[in-house]
């Protein structure tokens, strides 16, 4: 075994703690990770700046291309939020899975091309802004453009996450209308993948929604988001767990917008605002997964408290 160099950068205390705790939990099929990973604010905490020095200077390009390998030295799983915005090419997937160590597990947000009912009126959508999305819940497109290219890496993927942004009543009049399309879509998918659904309409959290997901062994994503009930409240709902695995995305404090969180917390160097309710709920979810010996995939976002590694460190302190 190679001896450490006298010039090796010291391992940060939080990194050392997380390596030990997260490896122990992963051995129990409880995987904790973050939403995305390319954060320079984590340098000196999770990432080692010296690894990304070229010509005497820190290289952002090298960091963004290679830091997933160092991320995997600490975390057992990561959520690829980037996939929400496009259908990545086969060459992109090949490069990503070559750079990332095989031990690292993934969850991917499915492209919004599949989950957006009506395109938002943002400039980035160009001529489509405000129009109905003709590919909403298009199973053939999802399978051909997303699922099939990822098939060679299937054993490294824990779940596919279908994120549905807030849907207006004008676009989707009620839960029945939503479920009629979701039910048809799920019935057309191969059943040898794990699927998860994340909604942003709190009024959809009804027995029929849970029943639909349960009939396909699809997980409801317990999500902390601006207008969704807090995680602790969701935990109290009957039948909130709809599959034989659990998916959690702790994204935002209730009532706070994404834009506000970014403005308050960037560049995400440290926890700036503790969220005791979210932490308690996450601990309860981990304890449940341990108790019933069920796989759990838990993702924490920087926008929850200001620094996802710090939040995960605190949550796992007593586990």
N, C-alpha and C positions, 0 to 999 in steps of 0.2 A: 504494500500500500504506500502510495506517495506521501512523503512527509510535507506538512504545510510549510510554506515559505514564510520567512520572517517578515516579508513585505505584504503578505496577504491582508486584505482589509478585515478588521474584526467583524464577527457576525453580530448584528444588532440583537438586543435581548428579545424584542418582540418576534423577530424572525425565528430565533431559536425556540421560543415557546410555541409558536404556531407550528413549526415543523413537527415537534413532538406530539402536540395535542391533536392536530389534524390527521396525522398518520394513524394514531390510535383510533380515532373515530372512523376513518376510512376502512380500517380493518373490520369494523362493525357495519359496513355498508352505509355509513353516514358521511356524506361528502359535503364539505363546506368550501365555498369559493366566492369569487367576486363577479360582478357584472363588468365585463371587459377587463383589460389588464395594462394597457400602455400608459401608465401614469408616472410622469417624471417626479411628481410629489412623493412617490414611494421610494425614491433614491435614498440610500442610507437606512432605509427601514426594511424593505423587501428586496430591493434591487441594489447592486453594487456598481457604483459609478465607474470604477476602474475597468470594468468589462467592456465599456462602450467608449473608450478613449481611442481616437485615431488622430494621428499627426498632432498629438499633444492636446487635443481638445475633445470634449464630449460630443459624440455624434448622435444627434436625434434620430437620423435615418437608421444607423446601426441599432440603436436602442429599440426603435419600433419594430424592426425586422427580427430581432433576436431575443428580446426580453421574455418571450413566452417560455423559453427553455429555463430561465432562472425562476420565473413564476412557478413552474412545475416542481421546483426543488422545495417549495413551501406548501403550495396548495394542491389538492388532489383533483380539482375540477374547476372549470371556468365556463361562464356563459358568453357565447359569441353573439353579442347584441348587434354587431355589424351586419349580420346577414339579413336583418330586417329591411335594409335599404336597397337590396339588390339580389339578383341571383348570381352568386360568385361563379367564376369559370372553373373548369376542371383543373387548369394549371394553377389557379389560386389555391384550391383545396390541396393539391399535391404539395405545393410549397409549404402551406400551413402545417399539414400533418407530418411533413419531413422535418420541419424546424421544431415542432413540439414533440417532446418525448412520448413514446407509446403509452407510458403509464398514466398520462394526463387524460382525464375524462372530460367530455364536452357536453354542453347543452347548446342548442342553437335556436334563436328566434327565427321563425319562418318569415320569409319576405312579406312585406306589407301588400305586395301584389296579390296575395292570397287572402289577407285578413281585413283589408280596408273596404268597407262597403261603398263609401263615397269619398273621393279624393278631397283632402283639406284644401282650403282656399289659399294655400301658401305659394309663394312665387316659385319655389323649387319644383313644384309639380307642373309648371308650365301650362300648356294648353289643356291639360287634364284637370286642373284645379277646379273643384266644385262639381265635377261630373261623377256619374255613377261608374264604379269599377266593374267592367264586364268580366273580370277574372276573379271576382269574389268567390271564395271557396270552390275554385276550379281544381278538382281532384287530379285530373290528368296533367294539368300544368304543374301542380305541386310534385307529383310523382316523377314526371319527366325532367323538370328543370332543377329540382332540389333533392328529392329523395334518392333518385337513381345515381347522381354523381357522388353522393355520400355513401353509397352502399359498400365500397371497398373499405371504408373506415367505420363500419357499423359497430364493431365491437368496442370502439372508443367513444361512442355517443350514448349518453344516458337518457336524453329525452329531447324531443322537438317541442318547442313552445309556440303555440298560436296566440299571439297577443292581439286582442281586439280592443282598439281604442274606444273611447266613449262614442256610442252610436245614438244618433238623435232619433226621436220618435217619428220624425218625418221620413227618415231613411228606413227605420225598422220600428213599426208601430208598437210591438209588444214582444214579450218573451217567446210566445208561441211562434211568431214569425221567424225569430232568430233560431229557435231550436229546430224548426222544420228544415232549415238549410244546413245547420250543423249536423243534424242526424243523417241527412243524405250524404253529406261530405264524408263523415266518419265511416259510414257503411261502405264507401268505395276505397278506403285505404287498406294497405296490407297490415295485418295484425301482428307482425313480428317486430314492430318498433314501439317504443314508449312515446305516447303523445300527451301533451298537457295543454290546457286552455286557460288563458288569463284574460279576464274581462275587466272592464272599467265602468260598467253600469251596475251600481249596487242593487238596483231593483231586479236584476236578473238572478240574484242569489235566492232562488226559490227551489222547492222540492223537485219540480219538473226538470230544472237545469241540472241539479245533482244526479237525478235519476238517469237522464240522458247520458251524461258522462260515465256514470257507473256501468251502464249497459255495454260500453266499449272498453272498460278498464282504462279510461282516460282521466288523468289527474286534474282536479281544479287547482290552479296555482294560487296558493295563499299569498296575496300580494299587498304590500304596504304602498299605497298610492294616494294622491291628493284627495280624491273623492270616494275612495273605497273605505269600508269599515276597517278600523284598525285590526291588526293581526289577532289581538286578544279577543276581539268581538267575533271575528270569523271563526276562531277556535271553538266558540260556544255554540255555533250553529249546528243543528242536527245534520248528520250525513255530509259534513264538509269534506271528509276524506273519501274520495270517489274511486280510488284505484289501490292496487297493492304496492304502491310506491308514493312518496310524498314529494312535492315540488314547492319551494318557497322562494319568493323574490321580495326582499326587503329593500324598497326603492326610495320612498319619500315619507316624511312625516305627514300625517293627516292634515289637510288644509294648506300645505305648502306646495307651490308650483315648482315644476322642474327648473324653470328659468331662475326663480328666486333662490333655489338651492345651489345652482351653479354659481350665481353671483356671490352668495354668502361663503361658499366652501372652497372654491378653487384656490390653490392647486392641489388640494386634498392631502396636505402633509400630516394632519393630525385630527383627531376627534375634536370638534369644536362645540358640539351641542349634544349631550347625551340624551338618549330617548329610552328611559327606563321601561315604558310600556312595551316597546318593540323588543327590547332585550329580554324581558320576561317571557314574552310570547315565543321568541326564538328558542329560549331555554326549554320551554314546555314542549315545543315541537321536537327538539332533539331528544328529550327524555322519553317522549312517546315512541319515537323510532327505536330507541334502545330497548324499551320495555317490550314492544311487540316484534322486535327483530325484523323491521321492515326497511327497505332502502329509502333513503331520504337525500334529496338534492337541494341544497340550501345556498342561495346566492344573496350577497349583501352588496349594496351600491354605495359608492362614496357619498352620494347625495342624501343618504339617510342621516348621518351624523357628521360627515366631513372627511372620514377616512375609513374605508371598509376594513382594512386589516385590523385597525384599532377596535372597531366594533366587534369583529369576530373574536379577537383576543379576549375582550371583556365577556362576551357571551359564553365562551368555552372555559372560562376561568374555573367554574365549579363543576364542570361536567366530568 
